[in-house]
Structure formats: C-alpha cells, structure tokens
C-alpha cells in the first residue's frame, strides 16, 4: 500500500490519544498534528479548508 500524502492527526478524548499522537510524530509521515490532548473534527475541518484554500490560491491560471 502506498503511504498517505498527508496525515491530519487531531484525535480527541479517547484513552491513548497522547500515545497515538506520539506514534504519528515518530512515523516519518508528512503530517499536521496537535501536541497534547486537544483535537477534534472542527480543527481537522479547519486544516482541510486552509489547505484547499491555499491550493486554490496557488493554482496555475491560464
């Protein structure tokens, strides 16, 4: 299986969240993650929106 192009790692509120984030940090994968126990879907959506907006603004134009 090919490696993901980017991992957005912002889980929140489950047992082992700090360990999961530490494992992601060690993975060597391209990533956006938060340190500590904070996270959640709203933050992941904000990251996705920011990346999409940046890509849109930097797109080649005819």
C-alpha positions in Angstrom: 0.0 0.0 0.0 1.3 3.5 -0.8 2.0 5.8 2.1 -0.5 8.7 2.5 0.5 12.1 1.1 -0.5 13.8 4.4 -2.0 12.8 7.8 -4.0 15.2 9.8 -3.8 13.8 13.3 -6.0 15.5 15.7 -7.9 12.9 17.7 -9.5 13.9 20.9 -11.0 12.4 24.0 -10.1 8.7 23.9 -7.8 6.7 26.1 -4.4 6.6 24.4 -4.7 9.8 22.5 -1.3 11.1 23.6 0.3 7.8 22.7 -1.4 7.8 19.3 -0.1 11.4 18.6 3.4 10.4 19.7 3.3 7.4 17.3 2.3 9.7 14.5 5.2 12.0 15.4 7.6 9.2 15.1 6.1 7.8 11.9 8.0 10.0 9.5 4.8 10.6 7.5 4.0 14.1 6.3 1.6 15.4 9.0 -0.3 18.2 10.7 -0.9 17.3 14.3 -1.5 19.0 17.7 0.5 18.2 20.7 -1.3 17.4 23.9 -4.9 16.1 24.4 -6.8 18.6 22.3 -8.2 18.0 18.8 -11.4 17.2 17.1 -13.3 17.3 13.9 -13.7 21.1 13.8 -9.9 21.5 13.9 -9.4 18.9 11.2 -12.0 20.7 9.1 -10.2 24.0 9.6 -6.9 22.4 8.4 -8.6 20.8 5.4 -10.2 24.2 4.5 -6.9 26.0 4.8 -5.1 23.5 2.7 -7.8 23.6 0.0 -7.9 27.4 0.0 -4.1 27.6 -0.3 -4.1 25.2 -3.2 -6.9 27.2 -4.9 -5.0 30.4 -4.5 -1.8 28.9 -5.8 -3.3 27.1 -8.8 -1.9 27.8 -12.2 -4.1 30.2 -14.2 -4.5 30.2 -17.9 
